[in-house]
């Protein structure tokens, strides 16, 4: 895939993820009270409206500067990955998901100093799992895709490739 095509795919996906993330957060904020929970599928998933001043799992809650700088650095690294060499389709998809998710959470952090979370898994073993949002899902799936491309056998960056 060419740099241009990969970048276009990644940016298009990032815009879609950002829109879905922001629309879903505003829908929760507009229809629920902070702390309120609504059953979506009993015993599986609830919507629980919370504000998260920290990063993933609430870490660094009192350190907004570190979270903002970390978010900007992540965006720079992802853009570099897209522009350094022609990306594979999976790399472009992973970068797009990370860009959209990171931008969605960064937007919230800049606008309100905290992120709106609402997806609450209620099944074993995840009953104590932190509440998250669509941006978080996109970031996790994006990172997983990038790791898969890095670790796939036969790829130029795979560790086994160097031993051959």
N, C-alpha and C positions, 0 to 999 in steps of 0.2 A: 504494500500500500504506500502511496506517495506521502510525503510530509503534508502536502496540502490536503489530500483526502483524509488522512488520519487526524489532522487538526480540525478539519470541518466536522468529522464524525464526533470527535471528543467535545468540541464546543457546542454542537447541536444537542448532544446528550446532556451536557452540563446545564444548558439552559432549560431543558425539559425537567431535569431533576430539581433544579433550583425552583422552578415554577410549582411543581408538585409539592415540594417541601414547604414553600411559603404559603400556598393555598391551604394545605392541610393544617399548618400551625395557626393560621388566622381563623379557620373554621372552628378549631378547638377553643381558641381564645374567645371567639364570639358566641359560642354556644354552651360553654361550661364555666363553672366557677373554679377558681384555683383550688386544687385538692380534691375536686369531685372525680368520682369514678363511675363509669358506665360499662356494663357488661356488653361485649360484642359477641363472644362465643363462650358460654359459661364453661369454666374450668380450663380455658385456653388463653383467651386474650381479652383484656379490658382496655378502655380508654381512660387514662388517669392523667388529668391536667396538672403538671408541675412545672416549676421554673428551675433551671439548673444554672447556677452561676459558675460552675466548674467545667472541666473538660469531660472526656469519657469517664463514666462512672462517678462523676462529681469530683474528680481529682483536681487539684490546683484551684479550688473554688475562690480562694482569696488572692489569686495571682493573675488578674486580668491581663497584665502586660505580657506575661509569659505565654498565655493562651493566644493573644493577638499576634505576637511575633511568631509563635509556632505555626499558626494558621497561615500567615503570609509566607513563611518559609516553605511550608508544604505546597502551597500554590506555585511558588517559584520552581520547586523541584519537579512538579508534575508538568509544568510548561516546558522546562528544560528537556524532560523525557520525550515530549512530543516533538520538539524542534531539533534535538541533537542528531537524530537520524530518522529515516522513514520508519514509523511504528508499524507493528503488526496490528491486525484487527483487534485482537484481545488487549493489546497495550493501549490502543486508542479508546476502547470501551472502558477499560479500567481507569485510565486517566480522566475520561469524561465523567464517570461516576464520582471519582474523588473530587474533581473540580466542582461539580454541582453540589455535592454534599458539604464540602468544606466552605464553599461560598455561602450556602444557605445558613449554616451555623455561624459563620463569621458575620454575616449581615445582621443576625439577631444580636450577636455580642456587641457589635458596634452601635446598633440602634437602641438596645435596651440594657446592655451589660449582662445579659443572661440569655439562655436558650430555652425555648418552649419544648418540652418533652411530653409525650402522651401515649406511647405504645407500651403496654404493661402486660408482659407474659405471665400467665398464672398456672402453668402446668409444670409438673415435676420434670426435671430437676431445676426448673427456672423460676420457681416461685419467689425467690429473693433476687432475681435479676433486676438490675437498674432499669428504670423507665427510659425510653429512647424515642427517636423520631425518624422520619423518612430520610433525612440527611445522613444520620448515623448508619442506616442500612446501606445507603449508596456508598459511603466511605468503606465499610467493611467488605462489601462485594467487590468494590474497585481494587482495594488492596489485595484481596484474594486472587483476582484476575491477574494483577501484576506479578504476584508471587508465582502463580501458575506458569506465566510466560517465562519467568526467570529460571524456574526449576524444571521446566519441561525437557526431557531427554532429547538430545539432538539439536537443541538450540545453541547459538553461539555463546551465551553466557552461562550455560549449565556447567556446574562444577565437574561432572564426569567428562565433559568434552575436552578439557585440558589434559586429562590423563591419556587420551587416545593418541 
